[in-house]
Amino acid sequence: GVSDDPELDGADISGPPIDLRQLVGTVSVLGPSFSRIFVTPGHPYSERFKHVIDPVLTWTYRSRVDNFDAAPLFGTGDRSPGTRQLEYGMRQRFYAKRTGRSGKPETWEFLSWTIGQTYYLDVTASSYDSSYQSAIFGPGGVPAHYSPLSTRLRLAPSSRLSANLNLESDVNYKLAKRLSLDVRADGERAGRRMPPLAPDER
C-alpha cells in the first residue's frame, strides 16, 4: 500500500520485506595532546588555568547496499550508499580551578572550541552524512568531496550560564551555510537559529 506517513511522502511500501546489510568499521585517533598550565595569582575568576589541544582523526568505512534504492527514506541515517571517509579536526579545551559546591577547588571546563571537516572518497556519500545540518554541495547541486568546515564553540563560565555557537562554512564555494546560537542562563533557554542561506542570499 501507500504510506500516509509525512516522512515517506506517500511512498509505495507494499511487497515483501527487504533486508539491508552493511559492514561498518570506524577507527579513531585522538592526540597527541598538547597542554600548558597558567598560574595567575589574584585573578578574580581563577588562579590556575589549563589549555589542552587535541588533534582528532576518524576513518569510517561502510559497505555498499545492493538494494539501496528499494528502501524507503525515513531519515538520512536510515539510508547510506556506503562510504569511505576521513574526518579530521582540532579540539581545544580550557579549564579553570574554581571553588565547587563542596568548598574545595574543582576543575571546570569553561571554554571549548572544535573545528573539523570530512573528506569523502566516495563523493555520493556526502549527501547522506547526518553530522552536518547544511547540504554538502554547492549552488549547482553537485556533491562535493569535502564537507562544510564545522566550527563549534562552547562558553560556560559557570553551571548556570552557557552559550553554544555552531557555524558551518562551505570551503568549496567560500559560503557561510548555517549559523546557530544557543544561550542558557539559570536553567532558562533562549536562542536564535538561522536557517540555511537561500541561493539568492549567498
Salt bridges, closest charged atoms under 4 A:
ASP54 OD2 - ARG91 NH2 3.25
ASP54 OD2 - ARG93 NH2 2.29
ASP69 OD1 - ARG79 NH2 3.73
ASP122 OD1 - ARG64 NH2 3.67
ASP122 OD1 - ARG84 NH2 3.16
ASP170 OD2 - LYS177 NZ 3.63
ASP182 OD2 - ARG184 NE 3.73
ASP182 OD1 - ARG189 NE 2.68
